[in-house]
Amino acid sequence: MGRRGAGTTLLRRLSLLLLLSLGGTHGCASVAVGSPVVPLGSAVTASCTVRSQLCGGLDRGRVRISWLLDGEPLAGRQRGGPGGAEVSHVTVPHFNRSQARLWCLLEWNGTRQRVGVAEIQAGYPPAKPSNLSCMLNLSDYGLTCQWERAADSLPTAVALQCATSRAQREPAGQAVTGCTPRAGGRRCTVPRRLLQLYRQMDFWVSARNALGTAESERLRIDPMDVAKLDPPTLQSIGSVPQQPDCVSVAWEAAPSSRHMELQCELRYSSAEDPAWALVPGIGSQAGPTQHCGFLCGTRYRFQMRCRRPSPGGYWSEWSAGRDFTTREKAPTARLDAWWSTRPVGAGRRVEVQLRWKAPPQREANGRLLGYRVALSPRRRGWDPPAVCDTADTQCNFSAPAGTGRVYLSAYNAAGESPATEVVLLERTGRPLAGLRAVPGGERSLWVHWEVPPAPAAGYVLEWYPTSAEPAGCSACWQRERDGGTTRALIRDGIEPFQQYSVLVYPLYKDAVGVPACTAAYSQQKAPSHAPKLHLKSISKSHAELCWDSIPVGMRNGFITNYTIFWANSTADVSSAVVNSSLSSFVIWGLKPSTLYKVHIMASTVAGSTNGTSLTLVTMVLDDIEIQFLFLTLGLVFVLLILLMICFQKNGRVKKQFWPSVPDPANSSLGKWVPAELQQEPLQIPGAREPGLATISTVTVLERGAGKQPWGKDPMAETTSGFPDLPKTYVQQDGPDTPSGSRDMSETSQGCYRNGGEPVQYAHVVGDGYKGQQHVPSRLYLRSSSTQPLLFDGTPSPTPYENLWFHGVAPERLYGQGGKGDKGFPEEPLINFPLLQGLKIGGAEELYDFQRF
């Protein structure tokens, strides 16, 4: 269905276009509007007439007419017209568009077709031109006029009209178009052929568009009165004799204006005063003219211009400049001076620093060559010697003590000025009660003070950069001659961001007051840099910081405060504001053994500047805690020493901690020698090179079979007697005795009793040391004597028992077999008391003898 409807609509449109193309649209429809150009916002009416008989194929159905205004549909009123025509009327109540198209559309069988259009414009009537002015150019005698006019909303035709008039009150003649400006232009030139020179003419501007016409006010002038002349020429400038402040200027009019009546003026300026000074009223007669009031010895620049003497005439351009320097004469200035004194040479002389202001040019009367200072005035025919002759504005000299006056004069090439008497008054007067200075601008300061108790004749203000020497600036002072004033403006030598010290001296009739001083800035900004932090002391909970003050030249303003920032590794930032008068600060509440970063910020009223960062680590203990710890350790050390001394001196206490253990080397047994060796000489190794004795062979003999184990109490077996023990416990084979010479059966059948027969205990062979001769082997015997081994009163010891064998099974102590079955203790024989400390060698012959 949708496709069928779209195809039907397209078919209808094609049919309508075919009918209109075959029948033609010329004369078929026409659109008429009330006015194609209307005032903006007014109503617009239009009508569309369709003649069906002229539109082929449209007579078979009713025709419907509709409207579009730039694509916007409008409702019209359709009715039948004469001759079978259909007429539709439409009205736009408020046409607010500058330009639009109104379309007439024809509808037939549901299809619309545009059959007519009308162009409509809207705007305003032309604005009235104003400020008409004209100027005659003498090069071609063309009159150029210009005017002002508002922008056009509709196409507008503009023209400059002109007409002649024979008399002032006569009506203007026939108007002619003088000239037409370019599109959008506001000036044009009337040619010479349309002008009547030296006669009055009327000029006006007319503007015309579809909505109306506007004309400017009429300008009635003589074209020659508005002529712009060529500039005159300055021929020469010279001085007037006997009048150094007067000059004579010779000039000549331009060739194109020599026959005219002229009105001229002169202007001049100097380097000291760059503003132009005007000399009016110079007549039309060319030639020299004199003018006075110029400064002597000053270089001037002169220029001149002329015009017609009519009120509306135009001045010519200024002529080319010409320079001239007036004549000099002796200075007439009374110099303004200021001084400071200090005694030297044990008070016999005084050093004077004299400063003065350079006189203005009107008093200098030329270029000054220098200044002279004398201690006495100049008299007729006699010039006193000068203590100072300089081209500067200050002088330091020495004078006798008590000098109260000096004389200052200036001179140039024409002469010397009268001497100015400078009275050196004592600075003992009363000072000002109050003084303050505030900015007066970027390069000036206002100084305010209170009136002193005594009436003052004037004041002297002195200033200098705080970071410089007070006497470094010779011009940094000024005098206020009004004793009733309470403020002054300082302009000379003031720079922004620089601190100045300002002093004010009250001047009394016979003394100079003690100065009052203050500091000021004309303009402030953030400091150039912040101070550098230093760590003064630190503990586990606080840190003391210090810093140097910022140099005055780097402050750029008054320091209002310092701000200290500190932060640990966890970014816990804290801050504190410190008064600008302080130079140290203590940070409290720090954590022990923690790293902190600290920096300082210096602030003025105009900004702040951060300093570099300082890294610090707090301590684990405070100084007091460290001192207490060292004191405690010292006390403990002293107590230990005292205890050691006490133990060393007191044997009873010593034995409680270190029991006395017998030393076999120092016992009587250590000094005992067997009977067989009493006849042998005892060879002792040299004291310088002690020999090291080694045991070559240690042999352990078995207990006889069926013998009772050791360790039982022999007194408990009275019926059977003592147990049979091996006769030989340790055997050392000597070099002369064969290893198999001894009868093992005898050894096994022998008994160990506490009798008088000696028994071999041990045989130790010592080798020579470092090439020494062989030392005979030593034989240690176990005595069967009833004599005590130690030299004490104790009875004879019981049969020897090795305590190691106690508690050990017999089968582990003795072998169970014949001759070849041997039993040895599991513990090494090195534990035997008298064998300790001996180096045992030949362990490989001890069967399963264990070594350390």
C-alpha positions in Angstrom: 0.0 0.0 0.0 2.8 2.4 0.9 4.6 1.8 -2.3 1.4 2.2 -4.3 0.7 5.6 -2.6 4.2 6.9 -3.2 4.0 5.9 -6.9 0.6 7.6 -7.3 2.0 10.9 -5.8 5.0 10.8 -8.1 2.7 10.1 -11.1 0.5 13.1 -10.2 3.5 15.4 -10.0 4.9 14.2 -13.3 1.4 14.7 -14.9 1.2 18.3 -13.6 4.6 19.2 -14.8 3.8 17.7 -18.2 0.5 19.6 -18.5 2.3 22.9 -17.5 5.1 22.3 -19.9 2.8 21.4 -22.7 0.4 24.3 -22.0 3.1 26.7 -20.9 3.2 28.9 -17.8 3.6 32.3 -19.5 0.5 34.2 -18.6 -0.8 31.3 -16.6 -0.1 32.9 -13.2 1.2 36.3 -12.0 2.2 37.6 -8.6 1.8 41.3 -7.6 2.9 43.0 -4.3 2.0 46.4 -3.0 5.7 47.6 -2.9 8.8 45.6 -3.5 10.6 47.8 -0.9 9.0 48.5 2.4 10.0 49.9 5.7 11.4 47.2 8.0 8.5 45.9 10.2 5.7 47.2 8.1 2.9 45.1 6.5 3.3 43.5 3.0 0.3 42.5 0.8 0.5 40.4 -2.4 -1.9 38.6 -4.8 -1.5 35.7 -7.2 -3.8 35.3 -10.3 -4.1 32.0 -12.1 -5.9 31.8 -15.5 -6.9 28.3 -16.1 -7.5 28.7 -19.8 -3.9 29.7 -20.2 -2.7 26.7 -18.3 -3.3 23.7 -20.5 -5.2 20.8 -18.9 -6.1 22.6 -15.6 -9.7 23.4 -16.6 -10.9 19.9 -15.9 -10.6 20.4 -12.1 -10.6 23.1 -9.5 -7.4 25.0 -9.0 -6.1 25.6 -5.4 -3.5 28.4 -4.7 -1.0 28.4 -1.7 1.9 30.7 -0.6 5.5 30.2 0.7 7.7 33.0 2.2 11.2 31.6 2.0 9.9 28.2 2.6 7.5 29.2 5.3 3.8 28.5 4.4 1.3 31.4 4.5 -2.4 31.3 4.5 -4.1 33.2 1.6 -7.6 34.0 0.7 -8.7 32.6 -2.7 -11.7 33.7 -4.7 -12.8 33.7 -8.3 -11.8 36.5 -10.6 -13.0 37.8 -13.9 -12.6 35.6 -17.0 -12.6 32.4 -15.0 -9.3 33.4 -13.2 -8.6 32.3 -9.6 -7.1 35.1 -7.4 -5.4 34.5 -4.0 -4.5 37.4 -1.6 -2.0 37.1 1.3 -0.9 39.7 3.9 2.3 39.6 6.0 1.5 41.9 9.0 5.1 42.4 10.1 7.8 42.0 7.6 11.0 41.8 9.7 13.4 40.5 7.1 15.8 42.6 5.1 15.1 40.5 2.0 12.8 37.6 1.1 11.1 35.7 -1.7 7.3 35.3 -1.8 6.2 32.2 -3.8 2.8 31.4 -5.4 2.1 27.6 -5.6 -0.5 25.8 -7.7 -2.1 22.6 -6.3 -3.9 20.1 -8.6 -4.8 16.6 -7.9 -2.7 16.7 -4.6 0.5 18.1 -6.3 2.0 21.6 -5.8 4.0 23.5 -8.3 5.6 27.0 -8.0 4.2 29.2 -10.7 5.2 32.8 -9.5 7.6 34.7 -7.2 8.1 38.3 -6.0 11.3 39.8 -4.4 10.6 41.9 -1.3 13.2 44.2 0.5 12.9 46.0 3.8 15.0 48.7 5.4 15.1 52.4 6.4 15.2 55.7 4.7 18.8 57.1 4.2 20.4 58.8 7.3 21.2 62.5 7.1 24.9 63.2 6.3 26.7 65.4 8.8 30.1 67.1 9.6 30.7 68.3 6.0 34.1 69.9 5.5 36.1 70.9 2.4 39.7 71.8 1.7 41.2 73.3 -1.4 44.4 71.8 -2.7 46.6 74.4 -4.4 48.5 71.8 -6.4 45.5 71.1 -8.7 43.0 73.5 -7.2 40.6 70.6 -6.6 38.2 70.9 -3.6 38.1 67.7 -1.5 35.1 67.3 0.8 34.4 64.7 3.4 31.4 63.9 5.6 30.0 61.4 8.1 26.9 59.1 7.5 25.4 56.1 9.1 25.5 52.7 7.4 22.8 52.0 4.7 20.2 49.3 5.0 19.1 49.7 1.4 21.0 50.6 -1.8 21.5 54.3 -1.6 22.8 56.8 -4.1 25.1 59.5 -2.6 26.3 62.7 -4.3 28.0 66.0 -3.4 26.0 68.9 -4.7 27.2 72.4 -5.3 25.7 75.7 -6.4 27.0 79.3 -6.9 25.7 82.4 -5.2 26.4 86.0 -6.1 25.7 87.4 -2.7 25.6 86.2 0.9 21.8 86.4 1.0 20.9 85.5 -2.5 19.5 82.1 -3.1 21.8 79.5 -4.5 21.9 79.0 -8.2 21.1 75.8 -10.0 22.5 72.8 -8.2 25.0 70.6 -10.0 26.5 67.3 -9.0 30.0 68.1 -8.0 31.2 64.6 -7.5 30.1 61.1 -6.5 32.0 59.0 -4.0 32.9 55.4 -4.5 30.5 52.8 -3.2 30.4 53.1 0.5 32.8 56.1 0.5 32.5 59.3 2.4 34.7 61.7 0.5 35.1 62.9 -3.0 36.9 65.8 -4.9 35.1 68.6 -6.9 37.2 69.4 -10.0 38.5 73.0 -10.6 36.2 73.5 -13.6 33.1 73.4 -11.3 34.5 75.9 -8.8 34.4 79.6 -8.7 37.4 80.9 -6.7 37.1 84.0 -4.5 33.3 83.7 -4.6 30.9 82.1 -2.2 29.5 78.6 -3.1 27.1 76.2 -1.4 28.0 72.6 -0.9 25.8 69.8 0.5 25.5 66.0 0.4 22.4 64.2 -0.7 21.5 60.5 -0.1 18.6 58.8 -1.9 17.1 55.3 -1.7 13.7 53.6 -2.5 12.3 54.9 0.8 13.3 58.5 0.6 16.0 61.2 0.3 18.2 62.9 3.0 20.5 66.0 2.6 23.1 67.5 4.9 23.4 71.0 6.1 24.7 73.4 3.4 28.2 74.7 3.7 28.7 78.2 2.2 32.4 79.0 1.7 34.8 80.6 -0.7 37.0 77.8 -2.0 40.1 79.9 -1.5 39.3 80.3 2.2 39.7 76.6 2.8 42.9 76.2 0.8 45.7 74.4 2.6 48.9 76.3 1.9 52.4 75.0 1.4 54.7 75.4 4.5 57.0 78.5 4.6 60.8 78.3 4.8 63.1 79.4 7.7 66.0 81.1 6.2 68.2 82.1 9.2 68.1 82.5 13.0 70.5 84.8 14.9 71.1 86.5 18.2 70.2 90.1 18.9 73.1 92.3 20.1 73.1 93.3 23.7 70.1 91.0 24.3 71.3 87.4 24.9 67.8 86.2 25.6 66.4 87.4 22.2 66.6 85.8 18.7 65.9 87.1 15.1 64.1 84.7 12.7 64.1 85.3 9.0 61.5 83.4 6.9 59.9 83.2 3.5 56.5 82.1 2.2 56.0 79.3 -0.2 55.9 80.3 -3.9 52.3 79.2 -4.3 51.1 81.5 -1.5 53.3 84.6 -1.9 50.4 86.6 -3.5 48.0 85.7 -0.6 47.4 87.4 2.7 48.9 85.0 5.4 48.7 84.4 9.1 51.7 82.6 10.5 53.0 81.3 13.9 56.4 80.0 15.2 57.1 77.3 17.7 60.3 76.1 19.5 61.5 73.6 22.1 64.6 72.6 24.0 66.2 69.5 25.4 65.4 70.6 28.9 61.8 71.4 28.0 60.6 69.2 25.2 57.1 70.7 25.1 56.6 73.1 22.2 56.2 76.8 23.0 54.1 78.8 20.5 54.7 82.3 19.3 51.5 83.4 17.4 50.6 86.6 15.5 53.4 86.7 13.0 52.2 88.9 10.1 52.1 88.2 6.4 55.1 90.3 5.6 58.0 87.9 5.0 61.3 89.0 6.6 63.2 89.0 10.0 61.2 88.9 13.2 62.5 89.2 16.7 61.4 87.3 19.8 62.7 87.4 23.4 62.4 85.3 26.6 64.7 82.6 25.5 67.2 81.0 28.0 70.8 81.9 27.6 73.2 79.2 26.4 70.3 76.9 25.4 69.9 75.0 22.2 66.4 75.4 20.6 64.6 73.9 17.6 62.4 76.3 15.6 59.5 75.5 13.1 56.9 77.7 11.3 53.5 77.4 9.5 51.0 79.7 7.8 47.3 79.8 6.6 44.7 82.1 5.1 43.3 84.5 7.8 39.8 83.2 7.4 38.2 81.3 10.4 37.8 78.1 8.4 41.3 78.1 6.9 43.7 75.2 7.2 47.2 75.5 8.6 50.0 74.4 6.4 52.3 71.7 7.5 55.1 72.7 9.8 58.3 73.7 8.0 61.5 71.9 8.3 63.1 72.4 11.7 66.1 74.6 12.4 68.4 74.5 15.5 70.0 77.5 17.2 71.9 78.0 20.5 71.4 81.3 22.4 74.4 83.2 23.8 75.7 82.5 27.3 76.1 84.9 30.3 77.4 84.5 33.8 75.3 82.3 36.1 72.9 84.1 38.4 71.9 81.2 40.6 71.9 81.1 44.3 72.9 77.5 45.0 71.0 75.3 47.4 73.5 73.4 49.6 73.5 70.8 52.4 76.3 69.6 54.5 77.6 67.2 57.2 80.7 67.5 59.4 82.8 65.3 61.6 85.9 66.2 63.7 89.3 64.7 62.7 92.9 65.1 63.9 92.1 65.0 67.6 89.5 67.8 67.2 91.9 70.3 65.6 90.2 70.0 62.2 86.8 69.1 60.8 86.0 67.2 57.7 83.1 68.7 55.7 81.0 67.0 53.1 79.2 69.6 51.1 76.4 68.8 48.6 74.4 71.1 46.4 71.7 71.1 43.7 72.6 72.0 40.2 70.8 75.3 39.3 68.1 75.3 36.7 69.0 76.4 33.1 67.3 79.8 33.5 69.8 80.5 36.3 72.8 78.7 34.9 72.7 80.8 31.7 74.6 78.3 29.7 76.7 75.1 30.2 78.3 75.1 33.7 81.9 74.3 33.7 82.3 73.7 37.5 81.9 74.8 41.1 84.2 76.5 43.6 84.2 76.3 47.3 86.2 78.8 49.4 86.5 79.4 53.2 86.2 83.2 52.8 84.2 85.5 50.5 85.5 87.0 47.3 86.5 90.7 47.6 87.2 93.3 45.0 90.5 92.5 43.3 91.1 89.4 45.4 89.9 85.8 44.9 90.3 83.5 47.9 91.9 80.1 47.4 89.5 77.4 46.6 89.4 74.3 48.9 87.4 72.5 46.2 87.0 73.0 42.5 84.9 70.3 40.8 82.3 69.6 38.1 80.4 67.3 40.4 77.6 68.4 42.8 79.4 67.3 46.0 82.8 68.0 47.6 84.7 66.6 50.6 87.3 68.9 52.2 89.1 69.6 55.5 88.8 72.9 57.3 90.1 74.2 60.7 88.0 73.4 63.7 85.5 76.2 64.4 84.8 77.0 60.7 81.3 78.2 60.6 80.9 79.4 56.9 81.9 78.3 53.5 81.3 80.0 50.1 80.0 78.2 47.0 79.8 79.5 43.5 79.3 78.2 39.9 80.9 79.3 36.7 80.6 78.9 32.9 82.4 80.3 29.9 80.8 83.7 30.4 81.7 84.2 34.1 81.1 83.2 37.7 78.0 83.5 39.8 77.8 85.4 43.1 79.0 83.3 46.0 76.4 81.5 48.1 77.1 81.7 51.8 76.6 78.3 53.5 76.4 78.4 57.3 77.5 75.2 59.1 75.1 75.1 62.0 75.3 72.6 64.9 72.9 69.7 64.8 71.7 70.1 68.3 68.0 71.1 67.8 65.0 69.0 68.8 64.0 66.2 66.5 60.6 65.5 65.0 58.0 63.8 67.1 56.9 61.3 64.4 57.9 60.3 60.9 56.5 57.8 58.4 56.9 57.2 54.6 54.4 55.6 52.2 54.5 54.8 48.5 53.6 57.7 46.3 53.8 55.8 43.1 56.1 53.3 41.4 59.1 55.7 41.7 58.1 58.2 44.4 57.6 58.3 48.2 55.3 60.5 50.3 57.0 61.4 53.6 54.8 62.6 56.5 55.9 64.0 59.8 54.6 65.8 62.8 55.2 69.5 63.5 58.1 69.9 66.0 57.5 71.6 69.3 59.6 74.6 68.3 58.7 76.6 65.1 60.8 75.4 62.2 62.0 77.5 59.3 62.1 74.5 57.0 63.1 71.0 56.6 65.7 68.9 54.8 64.9 65.5 53.6 67.7 63.0 52.9 67.3 59.5 51.6 69.6 56.7 50.4 69.3 52.9 49.6 69.6 51.0 52.9 72.0 48.6 51.3 74.4 51.5 50.2 76.4 54.1 51.9 74.6 57.2 53.0 77.0 59.6 51.2 76.9 57.7 47.9 74.1 59.8 46.4 74.8 63.5 46.1 71.4 64.4 44.7 69.3 62.3 47.2 68.2 65.2 49.3 65.8 68.1 49.0 64.8 71.2 51.0 61.3 72.2 52.0 61.3 75.9 52.7 57.8 76.0 54.2 58.1 75.5 58.0 54.4 74.8 58.4 54.3 71.8 55.9 54.1 68.3 57.2 54.7 66.2 54.1 56.8 66.1 51.0 57.0 64.0 47.9 60.3 62.4 47.0 60.8 61.7 43.2 64.6 61.7 42.6 66.5 58.4 42.6 63.6 56.2 43.8 63.4 52.7 42.3 60.8 50.1 43.0 61.6 47.0 45.1 64.4 48.9 46.8 64.4 49.8 50.5 65.3 53.4 51.3 66.2 55.0 54.6 64.6 58.4 54.9 65.9 61.1 57.3 64.2 64.5 58.0 66.1 67.4 59.6 64.1 70.3 61.1 65.8 73.6 60.4 65.6 76.1 63.2 66.8 79.7 63.3 70.2 79.0 64.8 70.5 75.2 64.7 69.7 72.1 62.9 67.6 69.4 64.6 68.6 65.8 65.2 67.2 63.8 62.3 64.3 61.3 62.5 64.7 58.2 60.4 62.4 55.6 58.8 62.5 53.0 56.1 60.1 52.7 53.1 59.5 51.0 49.7 57.8 52.6 46.7 56.7 49.2 45.5 57.0 45.7 46.9 57.1 42.2 45.5 58.0 38.7 46.7 61.6 38.2 48.0 64.2 37.3 45.5 65.1 34.2 47.6 64.4 32.7 51.0 67.0 32.2 53.7 68.9 29.0 54.0 68.0 26.8 56.9 70.7 25.4 59.3 70.3 22.7 61.8 71.4 24.0 65.2 70.5 21.0 67.4 68.3 17.9 67.2 66.9 15.3 69.5 64.4 12.5 69.3 61.3 14.8 69.7 62.4 18.3 68.6 64.8 20.1 66.3 66.1 23.6 66.5 66.6 25.5 63.2 68.3 28.8 62.5 68.8 30.9 59.4 70.5 34.1 58.3 68.4 37.1 57.5 67.9 38.0 53.8 70.1 40.7 52.5 68.3 44.0 52.3 68.8 44.2 48.5 67.1 40.8 48.0 64.0 41.4 50.2 62.1 43.4 47.7 59.8 44.5 50.5 59.3 44.3 54.3 59.5 40.7 55.5 56.2 40.2 57.3 56.8 36.6 58.6 58.5 33.3 57.9 56.6 30.1 57.5 58.3 26.8 58.4 57.0 23.6 56.7 58.1 20.1 57.7 56.9 16.7 56.6 57.8 13.1 57.2 57.9 10.2 54.7 54.1 9.6 55.1 53.5 13.1 53.8 52.2 14.4 57.1 52.8 18.1 56.5 52.8 20.7 59.3 53.7 24.4 59.4 54.3 27.2 61.7 54.4 31.0 61.2 57.4 32.8 62.7 57.8 36.5 63.4 60.1 38.3 61.0 62.3 39.5 63.9 63.3 35.9 64.8 66.1 33.9 63.2 65.5 30.6 64.9 62.7 28.2 65.6 62.2 24.9 67.5 60.0 22.2 66.0 58.4 20.1 68.7 56.4 16.9 68.6 58.7 15.0 66.2 58.9 11.2 66.1 62.1 9.4 67.1 64.3 8.0 64.4 62.2 9.6 61.6 63.3 11.4 58.5 61.9 14.9 57.9 62.1 17.4 55.1 62.0 21.0 56.2 61.9 24.3 54.2 61.2 27.9 55.0 59.1 30.5 53.1 59.7 34.2 53.4 56.7 36.5 52.8 56.0 40.2 52.1 52.7 41.9 51.5 53.2 41.3 47.8 54.1 37.6 47.7 56.1 34.7 49.1 59.2 32.8 48.1 60.2 29.2 49.2 63.6 28.2 50.2 65.6 25.0 49.6 64.7 21.9 51.5 66.6 20.6 54.5 66.6 16.9 55.3 67.1 15.8 59.0 66.7 12.6 60.9 65.6 12.6 64.6 67.6 10.7 67.2 66.6 7.5 68.9 67.5 8.8 72.4 67.8 12.3 73.9 71.1 13.6 75.2 69.9 13.1 78.8 69.0 9.5 78.1 72.3 8.9 76.4 74.2 10.5 79.3 72.1 8.3 81.7 72.9 5.2 79.7 76.6 5.9 79.7 76.5 6.7 83.4 74.7 3.4 84.1 77.3 1.5 82.0 80.1 3.3 83.8 78.6 2.4 87.2 78.3 -1.2 86.2 81.8 -1.3 85.0 83.1 0.2 88.2 81.1 -2.3 90.2 82.6 -5.2 88.2 86.1 -3.9 88.8 85.4 -3.6 92.5 84.0 -7.1 92.6 87.0 -8.5 90.9 89.3 -6.7 93.3 87.3 -8.0 96.2 87.4 -11.6 94.8 91.2 -11.3 94.3 91.9 -10.1 97.8 89.4 -12.3 99.7 90.3 -16.0 99.3 87.1 -17.3 100.9 84.9 -15.4 98.4 87.2 -16.5 95.6 86.7 -20.2 96.6 83.0 -19.8 96.5 83.1 -18.9 92.8 86.3 -20.6 91.7 86.9 -23.8 93.7 90.6 -24.8 94.2 91.4 -27.8 92.0 94.7 -29.7 92.7 97.3 -29.4 90.0 99.1 -32.6 89.5 102.1 -30.8 88.1 102.5 -29.0 91.4 101.9 -32.0 93.6 104.4 -34.3 95.2 103.5 -37.0 92.7 104.7 -34.6 90.0 108.1 -34.5 91.7 108.2 -38.3 92.4 110.8 -40.3 90.5 110.8 -44.2 90.3 113.5 -46.1 92.1 115.0 -47.4 88.9 115.4 -43.9 87.5 116.9 -42.3 90.6 120.3 -43.2 89.3 119.5 -41.7 85.8 120.4 -38.1 85.3 117.3 -36.0 84.7 117.7 -34.2 81.4 115.6 -31.0 81.3 115.1 -29.3 77.9 116.6 -26.0 77.5 114.6 -23.1 78.9 114.9 -21.2 75.6 113.7 -24.2 73.4 111.4 -26.5 75.4 111.2 -30.0 73.9 107.9 -31.7 73.2 107.7 -35.2 74.6 105.7 -37.7 72.6 104.5 -41.1 73.5 105.5 -43.6 70.9 103.6 -46.7 72.2 100.9 -47.2 74.8 100.0 -50.9 75.5 97.1 -52.0 77.7 97.4 -55.4 79.2 94.5 -57.8 79.8 93.3 -58.9 83.2 93.9 -62.5 84.0 91.1 -64.9 83.3 88.7 -65.5 86.1 89.8 -62.5 88.0 87.4 -60.4 89.8 86.6 -57.0 88.2 87.8 -53.9 89.6 85.7 -51.6 91.5 84.7 -54.0 94.3 85.6 -53.3 97.9 88.6 -55.5 98.7 87.8 -55.4 102.4 84.5 -57.0 101.8 86.3 -60.3 100.7 88.5 -61.1 103.6 88.5 -64.8 102.9 89.7 -64.6 99.4 92.1 -61.7 99.7 92.6 -58.9 97.1 91.7 -59.5 93.6 94.4 -60.4 91.2 95.2 -57.5 88.9 97.5 -57.3 86.0 101.0 -56.8 87.0 101.8 -54.5 84.3 99.2 -51.8 83.3 101.1 -49.9 80.7 104.2 -51.2 79.0 106.6 -49.0 77.1 109.0 -50.9 74.8 112.4 -49.5 75.1 114.9 -49.5 72.4 116.9 -52.3 74.2 113.9 -54.5 75.1 112.2 -56.7 72.6 108.5 -56.3 72.3 107.9 -60.0 72.9 110.4 -60.6 75.7 107.8 -60.4 78.4 105.7 -63.3 79.4 102.1 -62.6 78.9 101.2 -65.5 81.2 103.2 -63.9 83.9 101.4 -60.7 83.4 98.1 -62.4 83.4 98.9 -64.3 86.6 100.4 -61.4 88.5 98.5 -59.5 91.1 98.3 -55.8 92.0 98.7 -55.4 95.7 99.7 -52.6 97.9 103.0 -54.3 98.7 106.6 -53.2 98.6 107.4 -54.5 95.2 107.5 -51.8 92.6 105.2 -52.1 89.6 105.7 -50.5 86.3 103.2 -47.7 85.8 104.1 -46.2 82.5 107.0 -45.9 80.1 107.2 -42.6 78.2 109.7 -42.1 75.4 110.6 -38.5 74.5 112.1 -37.7 71.1 114.7 -35.0 70.6 113.6 -31.6 69.5 115.1 -30.0 66.4 118.2 -32.1 66.1 119.0 -32.5 69.8 120.5 -35.7 71.1 118.2 -38.6 72.0 116.8 -38.4 75.5 116.6 -41.7 77.2 113.1 -43.0 77.8 111.6 -42.4 81.1 109.9 -45.2 83.0 107.1 -44.4 85.3 106.4 -47.0 88.0 103.5 -47.6 90.2 104.9 -48.1 93.7 103.6 -50.9 95.8 105.0 -49.2 98.8 102.9 -48.2 101.7 104.4 -44.7 101.6 102.0 -42.0 100.7 102.3 -40.6 97.2 101.7 -37.1 98.4 103.7 -35.3 101.1 100.9 -35.1 103.6 99.8 -36.9 106.7 97.2 -39.1 105.1 97.4 -42.9 105.3 98.4 -45.1 102.5 95.9 -45.0 99.7 93.8 -48.0 98.8 94.7 -50.2 95.9 94.6 -48.1 92.7 91.3 -47.9 91.0 90.5 -46.3 87.7 87.2 -44.5 88.3 86.3 -44.8 84.7 85.8 -48.6 85.2 83.1 -48.1 87.9 79.7 -49.0 86.6 81.0 -50.8 83.5 80.1 -54.3 82.8 83.0 -56.8 83.3 82.6 -58.2 79.8 83.3 -54.8 78.5 86.4 -54.4 80.6 88.0 -57.8 80.0 88.2 -60.1 77.1 86.7 -63.6 77.3 89.3 -65.8 75.5 92.8 -66.8 75.3 95.9 -65.0 74.4 94.7 -63.4 71.2 91.5 -62.1 72.6 92.0 -58.6 73.9 89.6 -56.2 75.6 90.0 -52.5 75.6 88.0 -49.7 77.1 85.8 -47.7 74.7 86.9 -44.4 76.2 90.4 -43.4 75.1 93.3 -43.8 77.5 94.1 -40.1 77.1 91.6 -39.6 79.9 94.0 -41.2 82.3 95.1 -38.5 84.7 98.8 -38.7 84.4 98.7 -39.1 80.6 96.7 -35.8 80.0 98.8 -33.1 78.3 101.0 -35.7 76.6 101.1 -36.0 72.8 100.4 -39.6 72.0 102.0 -41.1 69.0 101.8 -44.5 67.4 98.1 -44.9 67.9 98.0 -47.3 65.0 99.5 -49.9 67.3 96.8 -49.6 69.9 94.3 -51.7 67.9 91.0 -50.0 68.4 92.4 -47.3 70.7 90.2 -44.2 70.2 91.9 -40.8 69.7 90.5 -37.3 70.0 
